[in-house]
C-alpha cells in the first residue's frame, strides 16, 4: 500500500520518472549491498587476505533474487539493525567456507554509505542524461525565438523589450552550470567507504589502504583521503546541487505559469483535447504540469536542507542524522527527475502566442522604451536633465492614457532637440532589444557541447 506520491500508483506518473524509481527500488538497494560485499571480497582476495576461490563464490551468489525480501524486512524490525540480517542471509546463500568471509573487516556504515554513493552515482547518470536533453531542447528553442520580441518585466512591471530566446538563454546558462557542477562534484562525493569500526582500518591494518583502494576501484568509485563516517559534506554538496537543479526547473515552470495568465497570454505550457483545467469551469486551460513542478521543487528544497543538518556529527559514529540520508536523498532525486521529465514534455509542446507579445509590447503605448528616448535626448541635454524631461512626459502619458509619442511631440523643450522622425524611431519597441541575439549566441557557443556525453 502506497503512503506518498513517490510510491503511489495513482500519482507516480506526475511526480517521479520511472527510470529514477528503479534506481532507488528495494531490488536495486539490495543488489548494491551485495555488490559492495563482492567488491570487498575481490579486493581482499587480490591482496591475499582471503582465498581467490572464496571471492569467486561470493561473486557467483550475489544476486538479489536469492534473498527473501520479507525475511530482510522482518529481520530489520526484529534486530533494529539496518544490515545484520542481510549479512546473515547472504552468508546462508553463499554457504560453506566462503560464507564466513562476507563483510570481512568492514563495519555496517561502510556498506550502507557506499550503497548510498552507488545510488547517487546511478541517479546522477539519469539526471545528467535528462539535463543534457533538456539543455539541447532549450538551446534550440532559444535559437528559434532569438528574434521573438516580448516585454521584459522587472518588479512585475514592463521594463524594456527582450526576446523570448534571450529569456530561454538565461535558463540554458543555469542548466549548463548544473551539469558542470554534477560533473565536477563526482571527485568529492562519489567516494567509497571502507574504514572499519572507528574508521582506523584496525581490522586489516596491514593491507587496509590497499584493500580500500581496490574496493573503491571495483565499484567505480574514488578512494577517500581519510574516513568519512562523520564527514557528510559530500552528501550535503550533492543535495545542494539537486536543490539548485530543482530550483531552476521550478523557476522555468513558474515563469510559464505567469506568462500564461489570462491578462498576459504570451505562452502556454501546451494543450491537448481531453486535458481538464477545472472540475467546474469547462473553459479553464490551467498550467497544471508547471504547477505540479513548482510544488515538488518546494519539497525537494526543504528535504535537501537535511544534508546540512547531517553535517553535525558526534565522535567517530553518529547514526542520528546518518539515517536521514536513506530517506531524503532518494526523495530529492526522484522528485527532481520527475520535474525535469515533466518540463521536458512542456518544452516540447508549449505554445508561443506571438500576437499577444506584440499586443503587450504596445500595452503602455510606448512607455516600455522611454529609456531609449531618454538616452538619445541625453546626448543633447545631459543624462539627468533628459531623465527629468522624459519622466515628465511619461507620467503625463500614463495618467492621461495617451501614447508617449503623442505627448512627447507636444513637448516643446524635447522637440527643440529632436526631430519627429527621431522620436518615432526611438519609440519602436523592436528597435531596442540591446544585445539579446549576441548573448544568445554566446550561451549557445558555451553550452552546446554539453548536450553530448
C-alpha positions as CSV (number, residue, x, y, z in Angstrom):
1,X,0.0,0.0,0.0
2,X,1.5,3.3,-1.1
3,X,1.8,6.1,1.5
4,X,3.2,9.0,-0.5
5,X,3.1,10.5,-4.0
6,X,6.5,9.0,-4.7
7,X,5.3,5.4,-4.5
8,X,1.7,5.9,-5.2
9,X,0.3,4.0,-8.2
10,X,-2.2,6.9,-8.7
11,X,0.3,9.8,-8.6
12,X,3.5,8.2,-9.8
13,X,3.1,9.4,-13.4
14,X,3.1,13.0,-12.4
15,X,5.8,13.2,-9.7
16,X,8.5,10.6,-10.4
17,X,10.3,9.3,-13.6
18,X,10.2,5.6,-13.9
19,X,13.9,5.4,-14.6
20,X,14.8,7.1,-11.3
21,X,12.3,5.0,-9.4
22,X,14.3,1.9,-10.4
23,X,17.5,3.4,-9.1
24,X,16.0,3.6,-5.6
25,X,13.9,0.5,-5.7
26,X,14.3,-2.2,-2.9
27,X,15.7,-4.6,-5.5
28,X,18.4,-2.1,-6.6
29,X,19.2,-1.3,-2.9
30,X,19.6,-5.0,-2.0
31,X,21.8,-5.6,-5.1
32,X,24.0,-2.7,-4.3
33,X,24.6,-4.1,-0.8
34,X,25.6,-7.4,-2.4
35,X,27.8,-5.6,-4.9
36,X,29.7,-3.9,-2.1
37,X,30.4,-7.3,-0.5
38,X,31.6,-8.7,-3.8
39,X,33.9,-5.7,-4.4
40,X,35.3,-6.1,-0.9
41,X,35.9,-9.9,-1.3
42,X,37.6,-9.4,-4.6
43,X,39.8,-6.6,-3.2
44,X,40.8,-8.8,-0.2
45,X,41.5,-11.8,-2.5
46,X,43.7,-9.6,-4.7
47,X,46.0,-8.7,-1.7
48,X,45.9,-12.3,-0.4
49,X,43.8,-11.6,2.6
50,X,41.2,-14.3,1.6
51,X,41.4,-17.1,-0.9
52,X,40.5,-16.2,-4.5
53,X,38.0,-19.1,-4.8
54,X,36.1,-17.6,-1.8
55,X,35.8,-14.3,-3.6
56,X,34.6,-16.0,-6.7
57,X,32.0,-18.0,-4.8
58,X,30.7,-14.8,-3.2
59,X,30.5,-13.1,-6.6
60,X,28.7,-16.0,-8.1
61,X,26.0,-16.0,-5.4
62,X,25.5,-12.2,-5.3
63,X,22.1,-11.9,-6.8
64,X,19.3,-10.1,-5.0
65,X,16.8,-12.7,-6.2
66,X,18.4,-15.2,-4.0
67,X,17.5,-13.2,-0.9
68,X,14.0,-13.2,0.6
69,X,12.8,-9.6,0.8
70,X,10.2,-10.4,3.5
71,X,12.9,-12.0,5.7
72,X,15.0,-8.9,5.3
73,X,12.1,-6.6,6.2
74,X,11.1,-8.6,9.3
75,X,14.8,-9.0,10.3
76,X,15.5,-5.3,10.3
77,X,12.5,-4.7,12.6
78,X,13.4,-7.6,14.9
79,X,17.1,-6.8,15.2
80,X,16.7,-3.0,14.9
81,X,19.9,-3.2,12.8
82,X,20.0,-2.0,9.2
83,X,22.4,-4.7,7.9
84,X,23.0,-7.6,10.2
85,X,20.1,-9.7,8.8
86,X,21.4,-9.1,5.2
87,X,24.8,-10.4,6.3
88,X,23.2,-13.5,7.8
89,X,21.0,-14.2,4.8
90,X,23.8,-13.7,2.3
91,X,26.1,-15.9,4.4
92,X,23.5,-18.7,4.2
93,X,23.1,-18.2,0.4
94,X,26.9,-18.4,-0.1
95,X,27.4,-21.2,2.5
96,X,30.5,-23.2,3.4
97,X,33.9,-21.6,3.9
98,X,33.2,-18.7,1.5
99,X,30.2,-17.6,3.5
100,X,32.4,-16.9,6.5
101,X,34.4,-14.3,4.7
102,X,31.5,-12.0,3.9
103,X,31.8,-8.5,5.3
104,X,35.4,-9.2,6.4
105,X,37.0,-6.2,8.1
106,X,34.1,-3.9,7.3
107,X,31.6,-2.1,9.5
108,X,27.9,-1.6,8.8
109,X,28.3,2.1,7.9
110,X,30.9,1.2,5.3
111,X,28.4,-0.9,3.3
112,X,25.5,1.4,4.0
113,X,27.4,4.6,3.0
114,X,28.9,3.0,-0.1
115,X,25.5,1.8,-1.2
116,X,24.1,5.3,-0.9
117,X,27.0,6.6,-3.0
118,X,26.3,3.9,-5.6
119,X,22.7,5.1,-5.7
120,X,23.8,8.7,-6.1
121,X,26.2,7.6,-8.9
122,X,23.4,5.9,-10.8
123,X,20.9,8.7,-10.1
124,X,23.4,11.3,-11.3
125,X,23.8,9.4,-14.6
126,X,20.0,9.6,-15.0
127,X,19.9,13.3,-14.1
128,X,22.8,14.1,-16.5
129,X,21.1,12.4,-19.3
130,X,17.9,14.2,-18.6
131,X,19.6,17.6,-18.2
132,X,21.6,17.2,-21.5
133,X,18.4,16.5,-23.4
134,X,16.7,19.4,-21.6
135,X,19.7,21.7,-22.4
136,X,19.5,20.7,-26.1
137,X,15.8,21.5,-26.2
138,X,16.3,24.9,-24.6
139,X,19.2,25.8,-26.8
140,X,17.1,25.0,-29.9
141,X,14.2,27.0,-28.6
142,X,16.4,29.9,-27.8
143,X,17.7,30.0,-31.4
144,X,14.2,29.6,-32.8
145,X,12.9,32.5,-30.8
146,X,16.1,34.6,-31.0
147,X,14.1,37.5,-32.5
148,X,10.7,36.9,-30.9
149,X,10.3,40.2,-29.2
150,X,8.3,40.4,-26.0
151,X,8.0,42.7,-23.0
152,X,10.8,42.3,-20.4
153,X,9.5,42.7,-16.9
154,X,11.1,43.9,-13.6
155,X,9.2,44.1,-10.3
156,X,6.2,42.6,-12.2
157,X,6.0,45.7,-14.5
158,X,7.0,46.3,-18.1
159,X,10.7,47.3,-18.2
160,X,12.4,47.0,-21.6
161,X,11.8,44.8,-24.6
162,X,13.6,41.4,-24.7
163,X,13.3,38.4,-26.8
164,X,11.9,35.0,-25.8
165,X,15.1,33.4,-26.9
166,X,17.1,35.7,-24.5
167,X,14.8,34.6,-21.6
168,X,15.4,31.0,-22.5
169,X,19.2,31.5,-22.9
170,X,19.3,32.6,-19.2
171,X,17.6,29.2,-18.4
172,X,20.2,27.4,-20.6
173,X,23.1,29.0,-18.8
174,X,21.8,27.8,-15.4
175,X,21.2,24.3,-16.7
176,X,24.7,24.2,-18.2
177,X,26.2,25.2,-14.9
178,X,24.3,22.5,-13.1
179,X,25.7,19.9,-15.5
180,X,29.1,21.3,-14.8
181,X,28.5,21.1,-11.0
182,X,27.4,17.5,-11.2
183,X,30.5,16.5,-13.3
184,X,32.9,18.4,-11.0
185,X,31.3,17.1,-7.8
186,X,32.0,13.5,-8.7
187,X,35.5,13.6,-7.3
188,X,34.3,14.9,-4.0
189,X,31.2,12.8,-3.2
190,X,31.4,9.6,-5.4
191,X,33.8,8.0,-2.9
192,X,33.6,4.5,-1.5
193,X,33.6,3.9,2.2
194,X,35.7,1.1,3.8
195,X,37.3,2.1,7.0
196,X,36.2,-0.3,9.7
197,X,34.6,0.2,13.1
198,X,36.1,3.5,14.1
199,X,37.5,4.4,10.7
200,X,41.0,3.4,11.5
201,X,41.1,0.2,9.4
202,X,42.4,-1.6,12.5
203,X,40.6,-4.8,11.4
204,X,43.0,-5.2,8.4
205,X,45.6,-2.5,9.1
206,X,48.4,-4.2,7.3
207,X,46.5,-4.3,4.0
208,X,43.9,-1.7,4.8
209,X,44.6,1.1,2.3
210,X,45.4,-1.4,-0.5
211,X,42.0,-3.2,0.1
212,X,40.3,0.2,0.3
213,X,41.7,1.3,-3.0
214,X,40.8,-1.9,-4.8
215,X,37.3,-2.0,-3.2
216,X,36.6,1.5,-4.4
217,X,38.1,0.8,-7.9
218,X,36.0,-2.4,-8.2
219,X,32.8,-0.2,-7.6
220,X,33.9,2.6,-10.0
221,X,34.3,5.0,-7.1
222,X,37.1,7.2,-5.8
223,X,39.2,6.4,-2.8
224,X,38.8,8.9,0.1
225,X,41.8,10.5,1.7
226,X,40.5,9.6,5.2
227,X,37.5,8.1,6.8
228,X,34.3,10.0,6.0
229,X,32.0,8.2,8.5
230,X,31.4,11.6,10.2
231,X,32.1,13.7,7.1
232,X,28.8,14.3,5.5
233,X,29.8,17.3,3.4
234,X,29.8,15.2,0.2
235,X,26.1,14.4,0.6
236,X,25.4,18.0,1.5
237,X,27.1,19.1,-1.7
238,X,25.2,16.7,-3.8
239,X,21.9,17.6,-2.1
240,X,22.7,21.3,-2.7
241,X,23.2,20.7,-6.4
242,X,20.0,18.8,-6.7
243,X,18.1,21.6,-4.9
244,X,19.6,24.1,-7.3
245,X,18.6,22.0,-10.3
246,X,15.1,21.7,-8.9
247,X,15.1,25.4,-8.3
248,X,15.9,26.2,-11.9
249,X,13.3,23.7,-13.2
250,X,10.8,25.3,-10.8
251,X,11.7,28.8,-11.9
252,X,11.1,27.9,-15.5
253,X,7.8,26.3,-14.6
254,X,6.8,29.4,-12.5
255,X,7.7,31.8,-15.4
256,X,5.4,29.8,-17.8
257,X,2.6,30.0,-15.2
258,X,3.0,33.7,-15.0
259,X,3.2,34.2,-18.8
260,X,0.1,32.0,-19.3
261,X,-2.1,34.3,-17.1
262,X,-5.2,35.4,-19.0
263,X,-4.1,39.0,-18.9
264,X,-0.7,38.2,-20.4
265,X,-1.3,35.1,-22.5
266,X,2.2,35.0,-24.2
267,X,3.0,31.3,-23.5
268,X,1.0,28.2,-22.8
269,X,2.5,25.0,-21.4
270,X,0.7,23.0,-24.1
271,X,-2.7,21.6,-24.5
272,X,-4.4,18.6,-26.0
273,X,-8.1,17.7,-26.1
274,X,-9.1,15.7,-23.0
275,X,-6.9,17.8,-20.7
276,X,-9.1,19.3,-18.0
277,X,-8.2,22.5,-16.1
278,X,-11.2,22.6,-13.7
279,X,-13.8,20.3,-12.5
280,X,-16.4,23.1,-12.5
281,X,-15.2,25.7,-15.1
282,X,-15.1,24.0,-18.5
283,X,-13.2,26.8,-20.2
284,X,-10.1,26.6,-18.0
285,X,-6.7,25.7,-19.6
286,X,-4.6,25.8,-16.5
287,X,-0.8,25.3,-16.4
288,X,-1.3,22.2,-14.3
289,X,2.0,20.5,-15.1
290,X,4.0,23.6,-14.3
291,X,2.1,23.9,-11.0
292,X,3.0,20.3,-10.1
293,X,6.6,21.1,-10.8
294,X,6.7,24.2,-8.6
295,X,5.1,22.2,-5.8
296,X,7.6,19.4,-5.9
297,X,10.5,21.9,-6.1
298,X,9.5,23.2,-2.7
299,X,9.5,19.6,-1.3
300,X,13.0,19.0,-2.8
301,X,14.5,22.2,-1.4
302,X,13.1,21.6,2.1
303,X,14.3,18.0,2.1
304,X,17.7,18.8,0.7
305,X,18.4,21.0,3.8
306,X,18.7,17.8,5.8
307,X,22.1,17.4,4.2
308,X,23.3,20.4,6.2
309,X,21.8,19.1,9.4
310,X,23.6,15.8,8.9
311,X,27.0,17.5,8.9
312,X,26.8,18.0,12.6
313,X,28.2,14.6,13.8
314,X,29.3,13.3,17.2
315,X,32.6,11.4,17.8
316,X,33.5,8.7,15.3
317,X,30.0,7.5,14.6
318,X,26.6,9.1,14.8
319,X,23.5,7.5,13.4
320,X,21.0,10.1,14.4
321,X,21.3,12.1,11.2
322,X,23.0,9.4,9.1
323,X,19.7,7.6,8.7
324,X,18.0,10.7,7.2
325,X,20.1,10.2,4.1
326,X,18.4,6.9,3.3
327,X,15.2,9.0,3.0
328,X,15.9,12.5,1.7
329,X,18.4,11.5,-1.0
330,X,16.1,9.1,-2.8
331,X,13.2,11.7,-2.4
332,X,15.1,14.7,-3.8
333,X,16.5,12.6,-6.7
334,X,13.2,11.1,-7.7
335,X,11.2,14.3,-7.4
336,X,13.8,16.3,-9.3
337,X,14.0,13.7,-12.1
338,X,10.2,13.8,-12.2
339,X,10.2,17.6,-12.5
340,X,12.8,17.5,-15.4
341,X,10.7,14.9,-17.2
342,X,7.5,17.0,-16.8
343,X,9.2,20.2,-18.0
344,X,10.8,18.4,-20.9
345,X,7.3,17.5,-22.1
346,X,6.2,21.1,-21.6
347,X,9.0,22.5,-23.7
348,X,8.4,20.0,-26.5
349,X,4.8,21.1,-26.9
350,X,4.4,24.5,-25.4
351,X,2.6,27.2,-27.3
352,X,4.0,30.7,-28.1
353,X,1.5,33.4,-28.8
354,X,3.5,36.0,-30.7
355,X,0.4,38.1,-31.4
356,X,-0.1,38.5,-27.7
357,X,3.5,39.5,-27.2
358,X,3.0,42.1,-29.9
359,X,-0.1,43.4,-28.2
360,X,1.6,43.6,-24.8
361,X,4.6,45.4,-26.3
362,X,2.3,48.2,-27.1
363,X,0.2,48.0,-24.0
364,X,1.9,51.0,-22.4
365,X,1.8,53.0,-25.6
366,X,5.5,53.5,-26.0
367,X,6.4,53.8,-22.3
368,X,8.4,50.5,-22.5
369,X,11.1,52.2,-24.5
370,X,11.2,55.5,-22.6
371,X,14.8,54.7,-21.7
372,X,15.8,54.7,-25.4
373,X,14.2,58.1,-25.8
374,X,15.8,59.4,-22.7
375,X,19.4,58.3,-23.6
376,X,19.0,59.9,-27.1
377,X,17.8,63.1,-25.6
378,X,20.7,62.9,-23.1
379,X,23.2,63.4,-25.9
380,X,21.8,66.9,-26.2
381,X,20.9,68.0,-22.7
382,X,22.8,65.5,-20.4
383,X,21.6,62.3,-18.9
384,X,19.9,63.6,-15.7
385,X,18.1,66.5,-17.5
386,X,16.9,64.1,-20.1
387,X,15.6,61.7,-17.3
388,X,13.6,64.6,-15.8
389,X,12.2,65.6,-19.1
390,X,11.2,62.1,-20.2
391,X,9.9,61.4,-16.7
392,X,7.5,64.4,-17.1
393,X,6.0,63.3,-20.4
394,X,5.9,59.6,-19.3
395,X,3.9,60.3,-16.3
396,X,1.6,62.6,-18.3
397,X,1.1,59.9,-20.9
398,X,0.4,57.3,-18.2
399,X,-2.1,59.5,-16.3
400,X,-3.9,60.6,-19.4
401,X,-3.8,57.1,-21.1
402,X,-2.2,58.6,-24.2
403,X,0.8,57.4,-26.2
404,X,4.2,58.6,-25.2
405,X,4.8,59.6,-28.8
406,X,1.8,61.9,-28.8
407,X,2.7,63.6,-25.6
408,X,6.4,63.9,-26.5
409,X,5.6,65.6,-29.8
410,X,3.6,68.2,-27.9
411,X,6.6,69.0,-25.6
412,X,8.5,72.0,-27.0
413,X,11.5,71.5,-24.7
414,X,12.1,68.0,-26.0
415,X,11.2,68.7,-29.6
416,X,13.7,71.6,-29.7
417,X,16.4,69.0,-29.6
418,X,14.9,66.1,-31.6
419,X,13.1,65.7,-34.8
420,X,9.7,63.9,-35.1
421,X,11.3,61.1,-37.1
422,X,14.0,60.7,-34.4
423,X,11.3,60.4,-31.7
424,X,9.3,57.9,-33.6
425,X,12.4,55.7,-34.3
426,X,13.3,55.6,-30.7
427,X,9.8,54.6,-29.5
428,X,9.7,51.4,-31.6
429,X,10.0,48.5,-29.1
430,X,11.6,46.1,-31.6
431,X,14.4,48.6,-32.2
432,X,15.5,48.4,-28.6
433,X,16.4,44.8,-27.7
434,X,20.0,45.5,-26.9
435,X,22.4,42.5,-27.3
436,X,19.8,39.8,-26.9
437,X,20.8,38.0,-30.1
438,X,24.5,38.3,-29.4
439,X,24.0,37.0,-25.8
440,X,22.0,34.0,-27.1
441,X,24.9,33.1,-29.4
442,X,27.4,33.4,-26.5
443,X,25.3,31.0,-24.4
444,X,24.9,28.6,-27.4
445,X,28.7,28.6,-28.0
446,X,29.5,27.9,-24.4
447,X,27.0,25.1,-23.7
448,X,26.2,23.4,-27.0
449,X,28.8,20.7,-26.5
450,X,27.4,19.9,-23.0
451,X,24.3,18.3,-24.7
452,X,26.6,15.3,-25.5
453,X,28.0,12.9,-23.0
